[in-house]
Amino acid sequence: MTLPHIQLPPELPGISAAMAFRKETAKPLRELAHVLLHESNSLTSGERELIATYVSFLNGCQFCQASHGAAAACHLGSSEIVRQVKASPGTAPISPKLKSLLVIAAQVQRGGKNVTAEDVATARTVGATDLEIHDTVLIAAAFCMYNRYVDGLATIQPEADEAYTEMGRHLAQHGYIQSSQNQR
Amino acid sequence: MPHIEFPIGLQGIRGPLSFRPETAKPLNELADVLLHAPNSLTAGERELIATYVSHLNDCYFCQTVHGAIAAVHLNGDEDLVKHVKADFAHADISSKLKALLVIAGKVQRGGKNVTEDDVATARSEGATDIEIHDTVLIAAAFCMFNRYVDGLATWQPQDEDLYRERAKKTARDGYALTSRDYIPQPKEA
């Protein structure tokens, strides 16, 4: 097993270790995730966690796609939808609005300039508001940060998706202000 | 035209920050801890990392404003900022900062690109674990800020004097305090 690039608390996986290492940056990182994914919003938490999961999948970050996928599955009561969104968002059983927001999220993942006026117009015609478009862009951008943070430090990331079920449940119930790792 | 409607006259990230104060708060706090709070890396060094990553991501607003803030911290040396963007390996900066910029460039392309060798090189030039951590997170954070600014097609006027003017205040007061100029503040209870 490879070790993290810096000396992180060995008992903690993924971003939890990096956050324990540097509490000063953990605070705004947690607050940002909490506002974007957990606080009340016209997009459900399940929808927003799907956007986070999809972008983390595109970035190839196991810890983030598995933990947010588990949170999304908990909100939606189905891990099958999560699997389908990752494999093929265009044909997954989700609303046309969420499909159009996932298109925007994928463009942001490749670089902000890829989002076109047409992408945004399409999202609007299927009911997306300015706030929803804003939050989609920022969720996608934020996960381009979280994913790089988790992988750039070579944090420990369990491979089995099942290892994330409990973490996902905690995130879905309590959000992001407190660590999911010290509640047990 | 920006993709969504922002208050008139706010440049770059100020449009979306003002549009959504709830997310602006942690974003400005994150920028303050990473770039402005006391650190064994100087504010000038950290702003150079932010500028370099924003340059790699081709974000005009971020590379220009952070480049101007870096220059303020570096005694007005705008040529050094330009040199770091164009060819940091030959710029007049420390070997430690060069090693950290290599790591930042790897993070920009994707976190998995950072190798044990990159980190060992930075350590041999004197980088501490916190400095390596902060470099990774600054680079990662600017992969967010750059996408936020460009993904919403914000207004980015190509007049460097505008950025020089703003940079003086941000370099002195930091990000959260400066944001009070353009973000609606909640009334005190």
HADDOCK unambig.tbl for C-alpha pairs under 7 A between the chains (distance, minus, plus):
assign (segid A and resid 5 and name CA) (segid B and resid 116 and name CA) 6.57 0.50 0.50
assign (segid A and resid 5 and name CA) (segid B and resid 119 and name CA) 6.73 0.50 0.50
assign (segid A and resid 6 and name CA) (segid B and resid 129 and name CA) 5.58 0.50 0.50
assign (segid A and resid 24 and name CA) (segid B and resid 33 and name CA) 6.81 0.50 0.50
assign (segid A and resid 25 and name CA) (segid B and resid 30 and name CA) 6.14 0.50 0.50
assign (segid A and resid 25 and name CA) (segid B and resid 33 and name CA) 6.43 0.50 0.50
assign (segid A and resid 28 and name CA) (segid B and resid 26 and name CA) 4.51 0.50 0.50
assign (segid A and resid 28 and name CA) (segid B and resid 27 and name CA) 6.89 0.50 0.50
assign (segid A and resid 28 and name CA) (segid B and resid 29 and name CA) 6.07 0.50 0.50
assign (segid A and resid 28 and name CA) (segid B and resid 30 and name CA) 5.51 0.50 0.50
assign (segid A and resid 29 and name CA) (segid B and resid 26 and name CA) 6.99 0.50 0.50
assign (segid A and resid 31 and name CA) (segid B and resid 26 and name CA) 6.04 0.50 0.50
assign (segid A and resid 32 and name CA) (segid B and resid 23 and name CA) 6.08 0.50 0.50
assign (segid A and resid 32 and name CA) (segid B and resid 26 and name CA) 5.55 0.50 0.50
assign (segid A and resid 35 and name CA) (segid B and resid 22 and name CA) 6.97 0.50 0.50
assign (segid A and resid 35 and name CA) (segid B and resid 23 and name CA) 6.60 0.50 0.50
assign (segid A and resid 108 and name CA) (segid B and resid 147 and name CA) 6.19 0.50 0.50
assign (segid A and resid 108 and name CA) (segid B and resid 151 and name CA) 5.96 0.50 0.50
assign (segid A and resid 111 and name CA) (segid B and resid 147 and name CA) 5.95 0.50 0.50
assign (segid A and resid 112 and name CA) (segid B and resid 147 and name CA) 4.24 0.50 0.50
assign (segid A and resid 112 and name CA) (segid B and resid 148 and name CA) 6.72 0.50 0.50
assign (segid A and resid 112 and name CA) (segid B and resid 150 and name CA) 4.58 0.50 0.50
assign (segid A and resid 112 and name CA) (segid B and resid 151 and name CA) 3.74 0.50 0.50
assign (segid A and resid 113 and name CA) (segid B and resid 150 and name CA) 5.34 0.50 0.50
assign (segid A and resid 113 and name CA) (segid B and resid 151 and name CA) 5.65 0.50 0.50
assign (segid A and resid 115 and name CA) (segid B and resid 151 and name CA) 5.78 0.50 0.50
assign (segid A and resid 117 and name CA) (segid B and resid 3 and name CA) 6.49 0.50 0.50
assign (segid A and resid 120 and name CA) (segid B and resid 3 and name CA) 6.75 0.50 0.50
assign (segid A and resid 130 and name CA) (segid B and resid 4 and name CA) 5.71 0.50 0.50
assign (segid A and resid 137 and name CA) (segid B and resid 148 and name CA) 6.36 0.50 0.50
assign (segid A and resid 137 and name CA) (segid B and resid 151 and name CA) 6.35 0.50 0.50
assign (segid A and resid 138 and name CA) (segid B and resid 148 and name CA) 5.78 0.50 0.50
assign (segid A and resid 141 and name CA) (segid B and resid 144 and name CA) 4.41 0.50 0.50
assign (segid A and resid 141 and name CA) (segid B and resid 147 and name CA) 5.49 0.50 0.50
assign (segid A and resid 141 and name CA) (segid B and resid 148 and name CA) 5.90 0.50 0.50
assign (segid A and resid 142 and name CA) (segid B and resid 144 and name CA) 5.13 0.50 0.50
assign (segid A and resid 144 and name CA) (segid B and resid 143 and name CA) 6.24 0.50 0.50
assign (segid A and resid 144 and name CA) (segid B and resid 144 and name CA) 5.88 0.50 0.50
assign (segid A and resid 145 and name CA) (segid B and resid 140 and name CA) 4.39 0.50 0.50
assign (segid A and resid 145 and name CA) (segid B and resid 141 and name CA) 5.13 0.50 0.50
assign (segid A and resid 145 and name CA) (segid B and resid 143 and name CA) 5.90 0.50 0.50
assign (segid A and resid 145 and name CA) (segid B and resid 144 and name CA) 5.30 0.50 0.50
assign (segid A and resid 148 and name CA) (segid B and resid 107 and name CA) 6.19 0.50 0.50
assign (segid A and resid 148 and name CA) (segid B and resid 110 and name CA) 5.92 0.50 0.50
assign (segid A and resid 148 and name CA) (segid B and resid 111 and name CA) 4.23 0.50 0.50
assign (segid A and resid 148 and name CA) (segid B and resid 140 and name CA) 5.48 0.50 0.50
assign (segid A and resid 149 and name CA) (segid B and resid 111 and name CA) 6.70 0.50 0.50
assign (segid A and resid 149 and name CA) (segid B and resid 136 and name CA) 6.32 0.50 0.50
assign (segid A and resid 149 and name CA) (segid B and resid 137 and name CA) 5.73 0.50 0.50
assign (segid A and resid 149 and name CA) (segid B and resid 140 and name CA) 5.90 0.50 0.50
assign (segid A and resid 151 and name CA) (segid B and resid 111 and name CA) 4.59 0.50 0.50
assign (segid A and resid 151 and name CA) (segid B and resid 112 and name CA) 5.33 0.50 0.50
assign (segid A and resid 152 and name CA) (segid B and resid 107 and name CA) 6.01 0.50 0.50
assign (segid A and resid 152 and name CA) (segid B and resid 111 and name CA) 3.76 0.50 0.50
assign (segid A and resid 152 and name CA) (segid B and resid 112 and name CA) 5.66 0.50 0.50
assign (segid A and resid 152 and name CA) (segid B and resid 114 and name CA) 5.83 0.50 0.50
assign (segid A and resid 152 and name CA) (segid B and resid 136 and name CA) 6.30 0.50 0.50
